[in-house]
Amino acid sequence: MTGDDFLKLAEKFCADPRQHNEALCRTIVSRAYYGAFHLARDFVVRLGFPQPSERKVLSDWLVSSGEPSVIRAGDILSDLATARNRADYDLAIPKVVKQVQDVQYLRQTLEQALSVKDLLRQAAAEQSQIVARQGIAKYWASQ
């Protein structure tokens, strides 16, 4: 199971709005986030860091990397985490109920998750990885 597998599932669920019910819509948001989370976690592990389990730690590491595409991925991951929390926990808030059932919102959330994948792919170049590794190491050492 990989982050890509979660993203593919979210894409499949999002593809047919006629099938959407509230539970499926909330699942799309959640799977999009977890797809991006696992891709980002794999990225920092490939850089040589231990596997963070907390999303805040992971987002902070990415944002502190000093590499523009990785910083952007960290910002988006943080936004996706907020969306996932709302989708998973705010079940009775009318504004959230309406939002998670909005097809445009679901597509935007999925696009954000896919952009994390693209941004981290951009950072696969050796020089980008060096910058990111140094930035994360500096941040990690200060914690």
C-alpha positions in Angstrom: 0.0 0.0 0.0 1.4 3.4 -1.0 0.3 7.0 -1.0 -0.3 6.7 -4.7 -2.8 3.9 -3.9 -4.8 6.3 -1.7 -4.7 9.0 -4.4 -5.9 6.6 -7.0 -8.8 5.6 -4.8 -9.7 9.2 -4.1 -9.6 9.8 -7.9 -11.9 6.8 -8.5 -14.4 7.9 -5.9 -14.3 11.5 -7.1 -14.8 10.6 -10.8 -18.6 10.0 -10.6 -20.4 12.7 -8.7 -23.7 10.7 -9.2 -22.3 8.2 -6.7 -21.5 10.8 -4.1 -23.1 10.6 -0.7 -21.9 12.4 2.4 -19.8 9.4 3.7 -18.1 8.9 0.3 -17.4 12.7 0.0 -15.7 12.7 3.4 -13.8 9.6 2.4 -12.5 11.3 -0.7 -11.1 14.2 1.4 -9.5 11.7 3.9 -7.9 9.5 1.2 -6.6 12.5 -0.6 -4.9 13.7 2.5 -3.5 10.3 3.5 -2.2 9.8 0.0 -0.2 13.1 0.2 0.9 12.3 3.8 2.4 9.0 2.9 4.1 10.4 -0.2 5.6 13.2 1.9 6.6 10.7 4.7 8.3 8.5 2.1 10.2 11.6 0.8 11.7 12.5 4.2 12.6 8.8 4.8 14.4 8.7 1.5 16.3 11.7 2.7 17.5 9.7 5.6 15.2 10.8 8.4 13.1 8.6 10.7 9.5 8.1 9.8 7.4 10.8 11.4 4.0 9.6 12.5 2.5 13.0 13.3 1.3 15.2 10.5 2.3 18.4 12.2 5.9 17.2 12.5 6.0 16.1 8.9 4.6 19.4 7.7 7.0 21.4 9.8 10.0 19.4 8.4 8.9 20.0 4.9 8.3 23.7 5.5 11.7 24.1 7.1 13.5 22.4 4.2 14.6 25.5 2.4 13.7 23.9 -0.9 10.8 25.9 -2.5 8.9 22.9 -3.9 9.2 21.0 -0.6 8.1 24.1 1.4 5.0 24.4 -0.8 4.3 20.7 -0.4 4.5 21.1 3.4 2.1 24.1 3.3 -0.4 22.2 1.1 -0.1 19.1 3.3 -1.0 21.2 6.4 -4.1 22.6 4.5 -5.1 19.0 3.6 -4.7 17.9 7.2 -7.1 20.7 8.2 -9.6 19.6 5.6 -9.3 15.9 6.6 -9.9 16.8 10.3 -13.1 18.7 9.3 -14.2 15.8 7.1 -13.6 13.2 9.7 -14.6 15.0 12.9 -17.1 17.8 12.1 -20.0 15.6 11.3 -22.8 17.9 12.5 -21.6 21.4 11.5 -23.8 22.5 8.6 -21.1 24.5 6.9 -18.8 21.5 6.8 -21.6 19.1 5.7 -22.3 21.4 2.7 -18.6 21.9 1.9 -17.6 18.2 1.8 -20.5 17.5 -0.5 -19.5 20.2 -3.0 -18.0 18.5 -6.1 -15.8 21.5 -6.8 -14.3 21.3 -3.3 -13.7 17.6 -3.6 -11.9 18.1 -6.9 -9.8 21.0 -5.5 -8.8 18.8 -2.5 -7.8 16.0 -4.7 -5.8 18.4 -7.0 -4.0 19.7 -3.9 -3.0 16.2 -2.9 -1.8 15.5 -6.4 0.2 18.7 -6.4 2.0 17.5 -3.3 3.0 14.4 -5.3 4.2 16.6 -8.2 6.1 19.1 -6.0 8.0 16.2 -4.2 8.8 14.7 -7.6 10.3 18.1 -8.6 12.4 17.9 -5.5 13.9 14.5 -6.5 16.8 16.2 -8.2 20.0 15.7 -6.3 20.6 19.4 -5.6 17.1 19.8 -4.3 17.4 16.8 -2.1 20.7 18.2 -0.6 19.0 21.5 0.2 16.0 19.8 1.7 18.1 17.4 3.7 20.2 20.2 5.2 17.2 22.3 6.0 15.3 19.5 7.7 18.4 18.4 9.6 18.9 21.9 10.9 15.3 22.2 12.0 15.4 18.6 13.5 18.5 19.4 15.5 16.8 22.5 17.0 13.8 20.6 18.3 
